[in-house]
Amino acid sequence: MSIFEGTKGYVASPELMDSVNIAIALKKPLLIKGEPGTGKTMLAESVAEALGKKLIIWNIKSTTKAQDGLYMYDTIQRLYDGQFGEGGVDDIAHYIKLGKLGEAFDSEEQVVLLIDEIDKADLEFPNDLLWELDQMEFYIGETKRTVKAKHRPIVIITSNAEKELPDAFLRRCIFHYIEFPGKELMEEIIKVHFPEVEEHLLNEAMDVFYQIRDIRDIRKKPSTSELIDWINALQIGGIPYGQIKAKLPFIGVVVKKDEDLEQTVHHNFQ
Amino acid sequence: MTLGEWLDLENALDSGLIGGQLSRFYYGARMILVKSETDYDKYDEAFEECFSAVKKDTEIGTEMLRWLDKSDLMQLAEQEARDHLNKMEGEGIIIDKEDVEQKFKQRLKDQDSEHNGGSFWIGTMGKTSFGNTGGNIGGVRVGGATGYQSAFAVIGAKKYRDFRDDRVMTNRQFQLAFRRLRQFSSRLDTPERELDIDKTVDETCNQGGVLKIEMRKPRKNSVKLLLLMDSGGTMIPYSSLLNDLFQAVNKSNHYKEVKCYYFHNCIYSHLYKTPECENGDWVETKWLFRNTDKDYKVIIVGDAAMAPEELYSDTGNYRGPNDGLSGEEWLKSLKRHYKKIVWLNPKMAPGNAPWREAETAVKQMFPMYKLTVSGLDKAMIKLMETR
């Protein structure tokens, strides 16, 4: 069995790696929650890359229905074809298009399926997928065909905790909450992106970054990806030593809300 | 937790994925058994209780501990004990400094000499000796670096406490809770009077072009909200909380209508338009009754800490007019007018608190919930109940 141990471009904590391996071993979907910017979506990419498998992404929107992931029956195309006498109208299978979940089931080899931001959809959405995720199969009524997974896909589901997920769904998942990375892990993450980063710039920027996150009443805490952008900007801008705390250059990259900006500018950075 | 999840855990243990190390077991078991970060803190508590019990059974316990975590935890605990002591000496505890320190040292010595394997005493130490001594000192527990060192270091850090859903909430959580009001509202019992275009097209096509009309329930939110907030002196400590609540309601722009008024300690003949509660800048409560129908969902926020005369005397309003009715009677007329009212209280006493007469009286009139994530959730469900 293949074991996930992180990739070059993605730094995973030991417990996160464990969670992936447990999910694979127990053949259960892995539900990942965490603050925005903690690399939930990247995890699936990294797992796919590390295990050498194809990644199928199903992006969930507020209008997504469970059925969309299984298959679509293009009735309108069939009507058109019928009116213009095109060929193949008799064959309903011609108008059945598999969704992302269907695609993952139907694949000839094992794939990694990412169901991204499941909490965006309707409250009932996860419940509608229980059977399919449990049994890894579904039935197409129109063609009387059962699509069954040839190889059980590795399912990774992310959530931003915007909505409560139903208990029945949670019971079937392995759950892991990605904590916001501490300074050590953060340093490692940044060095993956910028191996050449200057030590003092990194330290100073991280100091400011964590202090901003700690300011009381901050509306939107800056996330990892914003810190990475900021360090990039600081490197390009060539900021001299010791100036970051005093002048907060390009701070707009990290702090996005007007109220927060005001608080940050008036904050006394140590 | 269900049997299925428990079997999963056994399965994982069998496969050797989470064995060998207490800390791996801590995370592994958490992934399989606990499905929300709001329960992490409770899990920590249970875990600590379960595994600190192990150490009491000296011989077997020691053996088990050694088997579970070997030297890592020992070293960590020793190091932390040292740090802990140094820190305490450095900071200087204000009350009973000597006493606490002595106790701590004494305990440290006792435990150490009793037997050599008790790597956990420092964890329980924070709880027993210092938990009892006082709230602020109780917070000084075995802290821990993040990462993989020891499960008890993680527990000691108490870092999931903020996720507990019975804690007082933040603005974002408020908004999420108010979203619930919308979610429930789309299930309201209304007639099917909207053309469902997708379904109509589907059905028509399926019938080979013979038109078949499909209707559905309108998905519009019909919830109307009336927010009444106490802005009295005893509520000042909660002003930022109330501000958050107000912001959250304002940002949830999916309601059909939102009205917001303020009162001081109790509701009387007038409701103020601003939290400053200045006389004159108000509307009559009766005017409000005339201009809002019974379907408005009413949320009253207040600590219900009125003095008895503020509630029962018809001259009890020391800041403004009563219009001949006591506070209690005004509240009753509110209850008569609206179908759904809930009361949110930021400092509610559990159960019936006889020493808080007014709160108990208000509780009997309105369903009262504590102003926390789970409390607000319950209140929202109460508001959406159909009866």
HADDOCK unambig.tbl for C-alpha pairs under 7 A between the chains (distance, minus, plus):
assign (segid A and resid 14 and name CA) (segid B and resid 148 and name CA) 7.00 0.50 0.50
assign (segid A and resid 15 and name CA) (segid B and resid 27 and name CA) 6.46 0.50 0.50
assign (segid A and resid 19 and name CA) (segid B and resid 31 and name CA) 6.92 0.50 0.50
assign (segid A and resid 22 and name CA) (segid B and resid 12 and name CA) 6.88 0.50 0.50
assign (segid A and resid 22 and name CA) (segid B and resid 17 and name CA) 6.55 0.50 0.50
assign (segid A and resid 75 and name CA) (segid B and resid 202 and name CA) 6.20 0.50 0.50
assign (segid A and resid 75 and name CA) (segid B and resid 205 and name CA) 5.99 0.50 0.50
assign (segid A and resid 75 and name CA) (segid B and resid 206 and name CA) 6.76 0.50 0.50
assign (segid A and resid 76 and name CA) (segid B and resid 205 and name CA) 6.45 0.50 0.50
assign (segid A and resid 79 and name CA) (segid B and resid 205 and name CA) 5.87 0.50 0.50
assign (segid A and resid 162 and name CA) (segid B and resid 176 and name CA) 6.60 0.50 0.50
assign (segid A and resid 170 and name CA) (segid B and resid 35 and name CA) 6.09 0.50 0.50
assign (segid A and resid 171 and name CA) (segid B and resid 5 and name CA) 6.77 0.50 0.50
assign (segid A and resid 174 and name CA) (segid B and resid 31 and name CA) 5.41 0.50 0.50
assign (segid A and resid 174 and name CA) (segid B and resid 32 and name CA) 5.14 0.50 0.50
assign (segid A and resid 175 and name CA) (segid B and resid 31 and name CA) 4.71 0.50 0.50
assign (segid A and resid 175 and name CA) (segid B and resid 32 and name CA) 6.43 0.50 0.50
assign (segid A and resid 175 and name CA) (segid B and resid 35 and name CA) 5.46 0.50 0.50
assign (segid A and resid 176 and name CA) (segid B and resid 31 and name CA) 5.55 0.50 0.50
assign (segid A and resid 177 and name CA) (segid B and resid 37 and name CA) 6.51 0.50 0.50
